């Protein structure tokens, strides 16, 4: 039993941690009463609007010196705008909820030095201490009547997230972009974003579609001027599936087909009501529509988690969340990225088109009429004819290769091999004397590779013996085997390196090329940057080009940074503070952590989808497949992004080696492993007075910067390589948790 003195001492510690703030809802009320915006507060306190939003929703707490300033502001407003003393005047039908519990933020630890990095990485930030309110009671609050439907705002376990109000500036979509449809106590309810719940009168899927389009006020405005509004999304829980006569799970045959049979009773109901399904049928992501009447669209999309619509690799446990929480997760994603249109990969691709619609309305002609015309900067509405593709850019089995011998294997001189790194080497004797293997991972690496990249917008032109132009997107046949990594240019200076410890920047496996090979423009440009002459033999270049992916990258970057800021990881943290903030960030708000993962998967999947391969469909080599009919089937753009991503990483590796004499042990895509004396990235990354090596690796949450991926011992690395008899087993593949299995041994 502790003594009275001990308890008083602990209480004093709590008092010393800083002043308590009012509950998050009260913070927002006070600001609203003052007639100020979150942006006004952010400017006054010299921070970001997203940070103020985090304070007001309770997901983060301000830290000194802003903590005292923010409390001073709230105290002043509290005197000017006191809270009502009772609920006597509360609107009829609205259930009052208990205020959220909260705690003060602990005082932040002083910034760690390089030698203290491992301790700093184990600390949590002051912005993760906000408590969550207790779960709401099972009883539902009284209804608030609205035209055509009934809505409810039950007390919820978590406040509405930033960027996902139930309403919006467009009255057509005042209830948000989507709803999760569930059945409780025999009633069908639609859980929308922001805590809104609608009563659903529909008794069949056709009626549900009609209700969604006529009464629910769901959807989202278009992302670009000539684009289209986002169709409303309905997510059906298992209870909703049973209510509407759909299977809770798919059979193995249905999983393979990706849909329920055409003869299913629900599909017949839709047909009788003159609703149509897209070619992919009624599957995990079904689209139900009627042909557009002029500019009016009549389309609703369904998402069915129990049919694996929300792949756990990208959405974690989202499919198992209760309806309100799932609406929150998908709502944050929809508001920051776009309303999901399918898998994260599909949505990543659809986002490109949404930001660059293929057509726009022309200026009025002589009769005053407007016509549809090509939207400059887009990929257009028509796919490139499969037979017009450069043979070097297409995957095996493409129609343009149909005349190749059946068992012909294309080499680097026939096929472009722009892929992410999968490289490793044995450790040196000096590296084996160190204790740790530390992995660092590039944030949103493919997004950073897309940023500012000029890509082709149309068909390619074939040229012989061209002069290389680093600003011209294309594929180049050139011999880079003469590039010697033991002596390269870094900036304007020639430096000598141990080339045997470096991967080649020109091949995914890091092997030095042996002769002419096809490369995307960024790869060839990097060879010239290293100080070596390049003489292309031939090329397929695209004179019609532009920075097509810039807006796509910027939207996904902003979505990721806003979500990570809500999780307590700000973009302006010092190195040690960043490592501390990243430690355990997922536990602060597991739902927002799901969103962050989905955003990253959208980036990677969207780029991969640019070269989608045939998937079943009874396809045979030499025949076209469905993806080829899309204007966004662009393997050349994918190759350029991957090329630039790999080159960006190699440039940092070379800069680091030239400055520190340290070389990577293994690279897997965007993860790099170094041997180090300590377990933290700060034990080998060169920082001087908090500033990183210019052009080298920098710790931070922004795309292109790096985070700590994981640390294992050098002994672990040697043991697993010996166990699998693989001296060059790629340790970067397993550095995160150290688990290596027989079936996943890097071969």
Secondary structure, DSSP 8 states (H G I E B T S, - for coil): ---HHHHHHHHHHHHHT------HHHHHHHHHHTT--HHHHHHHTTS-HHHHHHHHHTS----TTHHHHHHHHHHHHHHHS---S-STTS-TT--------------------GGGHHHHHT---GGG---------SS----EEETTEEEE----SS---TT--SS-SSGGGTT-SEEEEEEETTEEEEEEGGG-EEE----SHHHHHHHHHHTS---B--SSTTS--B-EEEEE-HHHHHHTT--SS--HHHHHHTS--TT-HHHHHHHHTT-EE-TT-SSSEEEEEEEEETTEEEEEEEE-GGGTSS-HHHHTTGGGS-HHHHHHHHHHHHHHT----SSHHHHHHHHHHHHS-SEEE----TTS---EEE-TTS--SS---GGGS-GGGS-TT-GGGTTS-TT----TTTS------EEE----HHHHTS-EEEEEEETTHHHHHHTT--EE-S--EEEES----TTS-EEEEEE-TT--TTEEEETTEEEE--GGGS--TTSTT-----SEEEEEHHHHHHHHHTT-----SEEEE-SSEE-TTHHHHHHHHHHHHHHHHHTT--TT--HHHHHHHHTTHHHH-HHHHHHHHHHHHHHHHHHHHTT----STT--TTS--GGGGSTT--HHHHHHHHHHHHHHHHHHHHHHHHHH----SEEETTEEEEEESSSSGGGTS-EETTEE-TTS--BSSSTTSEEEEEEEEHHHHHHHHHHTT-TT--GGGTTTT---BTTBS--
